[in-house]
């Protein structure tokens, strides 16, 4: 069974991503509505995969990923899919997989499968 974390400040987006992942994978899914809550989750539990919004309160998506990769937590090796309605602002941030809103769920599911087999 996989552990996933879905992070987005928009409840509708969190629910859509959560439903798509639950349909495809045997998994437990936690949700967070901002980067700080997500980081606190990452300190307590390992997630095989995280979907992370770029524009969020407290820590944006890139700040969250940098904190996860550089600070003490359980998720340094987690797969991360970044979702953004502002793809032009995030295209210079390294080796993250980015999806522009609006997105197709089958694309996120496909890349989730890819990251889970790496």
C-alpha positions as a Markdown table, in Angstrom:
| # | Residue | x | y | z |
|---|---|---|---|---|
| 1 | Unk | 0.0 | 0.0 | 0.0 |
| 2 | Unk | 1.3 | 3.4 | -1.0 |
| 3 | Unk | 1.2 | 6.6 | 1.1 |
| 4 | Unk | 0.4 | 9.8 | -0.8 |
| 5 | Unk | 0.2 | 13.5 | 0.2 |
| 6 | Unk | -1.9 | 15.8 | -1.8 |
| 7 | Unk | -1.1 | 19.5 | -1.1 |
| 8 | Unk | -3.2 | 22.3 | -2.6 |
| 9 | Unk | -4.9 | 25.4 | -1.1 |
| 10 | Unk | -8.0 | 24.7 | -3.3 |
| 11 | Unk | -10.3 | 22.0 | -1.8 |
| 12 | Unk | -11.7 | 21.1 | -5.2 |
| 13 | Unk | -8.3 | 20.4 | -6.6 |
| 14 | Unk | -7.3 | 18.3 | -3.6 |
| 15 | Unk | -10.5 | 16.2 | -3.9 |
| 16 | Unk | -10.1 | 15.6 | -7.7 |
| 17 | Unk | -6.5 | 14.5 | -7.3 |
| 18 | Unk | -7.3 | 12.4 | -4.3 |
| 19 | Unk | -10.2 | 10.6 | -6.1 |
| 20 | Unk | -8.0 | 9.9 | -9.2 |
| 21 | Unk | -5.2 | 8.4 | -7.1 |
| 22 | Unk | -7.6 | 6.3 | -5.0 |
| 23 | Unk | -9.2 | 4.9 | -8.2 |
| 24 | Unk | -5.8 | 3.8 | -9.5 |
| 25 | Unk | -3.7 | 2.8 | -6.5 |
| 26 | Unk | -4.2 | 0.9 | -3.2 |
| 27 | Unk | -3.2 | 3.8 | -1.0 |
| 28 | Unk | -3.6 | 6.0 | 2.0 |
| 29 | Unk | -3.9 | 9.7 | 1.2 |
| 30 | Unk | -3.3 | 12.6 | 3.5 |
| 31 | Unk | -4.2 | 16.1 | 2.4 |
| 32 | Unk | -2.8 | 19.5 | 3.3 |
| 33 | Unk | -4.0 | 22.9 | 2.4 |
| 34 | Unk | -0.7 | 24.8 | 2.7 |
| 35 | Unk | 3.0 | 24.2 | 2.5 |
| 36 | Unk | 3.6 | 24.5 | 6.3 |
| 37 | Unk | 1.0 | 21.8 | 7.1 |
| 38 | Unk | 2.6 | 19.6 | 4.3 |
| 39 | Unk | 6.0 | 20.0 | 5.8 |
| 40 | Unk | 4.7 | 19.0 | 9.2 |
| 41 | Unk | 3.2 | 15.9 | 7.7 |
| 42 | Unk | 6.5 | 15.1 | 6.0 |
| 43 | Unk | 8.3 | 15.2 | 9.4 |
| 44 | Unk | 6.0 | 12.5 | 10.7 |
| 45 | Unk | 5.4 | 10.1 | 7.8 |
| 46 | Unk | 7.0 | 8.8 | 4.7 |
| 47 | Unk | 5.1 | 9.5 | 1.4 |
| 48 | Unk | 5.8 | 7.5 | -1.7 |
| 49 | Unk | 4.4 | 10.4 | -3.7 |
| 50 | Unk | 3.4 | 14.0 | -3.1 |
| 51 | Unk | 1.4 | 16.3 | -5.4 |
| 52 | Unk | 2.2 | 19.9 | -4.6 |
| 53 | Unk | 0.6 | 23.1 | -5.7 |
| 54 | Unk | 3.0 | 25.9 | -6.5 |
| 55 | Unk | 1.0 | 28.9 | -5.2 |
| 56 | Unk | 0.1 | 28.3 | -1.5 |
| 57 | Unk | 0.1 | 30.2 | 1.8 |
| 58 | Unk | 3.1 | 30.0 | 4.2 |
| 59 | Unk | 5.4 | 28.0 | 2.0 |
| 60 | Unk | 4.9 | 27.9 | -1.8 |
| 61 | Unk | 5.5 | 24.6 | -3.6 |
| 62 | Unk | 9.1 | 25.3 | -4.4 |
| 63 | Unk | 9.9 | 26.4 | -0.8 |
| 64 | Unk | 8.2 | 23.2 | 0.4 |
| 65 | Unk | 10.2 | 21.0 | -1.9 |
| 66 | Unk | 13.4 | 22.8 | -0.8 |
| 67 | Unk | 12.5 | 22.3 | 2.8 |
| 68 | Unk | 11.7 | 18.6 | 2.3 |
| 69 | Unk | 15.0 | 18.0 | 0.5 |
| 70 | Unk | 17.2 | 20.0 | 2.9 |
| 71 | Unk | 15.7 | 19.6 | 6.4 |
| 72 | Unk | 15.2 | 16.7 | 8.7 |
| 73 | Unk | 12.1 | 14.8 | 7.7 |
| 74 | Unk | 11.0 | 11.4 | 6.3 |
| 75 | Unk | 10.4 | 12.4 | 2.7 |
| 76 | Unk | 13.8 | 13.3 | 1.2 |
| 77 | Unk | 13.3 | 10.5 | -1.4 |
| 78 | Unk | 9.6 | 11.0 | -2.1 |
| 79 | Unk | 8.4 | 11.4 | -5.7 |
| 80 | Unk | 7.0 | 14.9 | -6.3 |
| 81 | Unk | 4.6 | 16.2 | -8.9 |
| 82 | Unk | 4.2 | 20.0 | -8.9 |
| 83 | Unk | 0.9 | 21.4 | -10.1 |
| 84 | Unk | 0.7 | 25.1 | -11.1 |
| 85 | Unk | -1.6 | 27.5 | -12.9 |
| 86 | Unk | 1.6 | 29.7 | -13.2 |
| 87 | Unk | 3.9 | 27.3 | -15.1 |
| 88 | Unk | 5.9 | 30.3 | -16.5 |
| 89 | Unk | 7.0 | 31.2 | -12.9 |
| 90 | Unk | 8.3 | 27.7 | -12.0 |
| 91 | Unk | 10.1 | 26.4 | -15.1 |
| 92 | Unk | 13.6 | 27.1 | -13.7 |
| 93 | Unk | 13.4 | 25.0 | -10.5 |
| 94 | Unk | 15.3 | 21.9 | -11.2 |
| 95 | Unk | 14.2 | 18.3 | -11.8 |
| 96 | Unk | 10.6 | 18.4 | -10.7 |
| 97 | Unk | 7.7 | 17.1 | -12.8 |
| 98 | Unk | 5.4 | 20.0 | -13.5 |
| 99 | Unk | 1.7 | 20.0 | -14.5 |
| 100 | Unk | -0.1 | 23.1 | -15.6 |
| 101 | Unk | -3.6 | 23.7 | -14.4 |
| 102 | Unk | -6.0 | 22.8 | -15.8 |
| 103 | Unk | -4.7 | 19.3 | -16.1 |
| 104 | Unk | -5.8 | 15.9 | -17.1 |
| 105 | Unk | -5.9 | 13.3 | -14.3 |
| 106 | Unk | -4.7 | 10.5 | -16.5 |
| 107 | Unk | -1.5 | 12.4 | -17.0 |
| 108 | Unk | -0.9 | 12.8 | -13.3 |
| 109 | Unk | -1.8 | 9.1 | -12.8 |
| 110 | Unk | 0.7 | 8.2 | -15.5 |
| 111 | Unk | 3.5 | 10.2 | -14.1 |
| 112 | Unk | 2.7 | 8.9 | -10.6 |
| 113 | Unk | 3.1 | 5.4 | -11.9 |
| 114 | Unk | 6.4 | 6.4 | -13.4 |
| 115 | Unk | 7.7 | 8.0 | -10.2 |
| 116 | Unk | 6.6 | 5.0 | -8.1 |
| 117 | Unk | 8.6 | 2.6 | -10.3 |
| 118 | Unk | 11.9 | 4.7 | -10.2 |
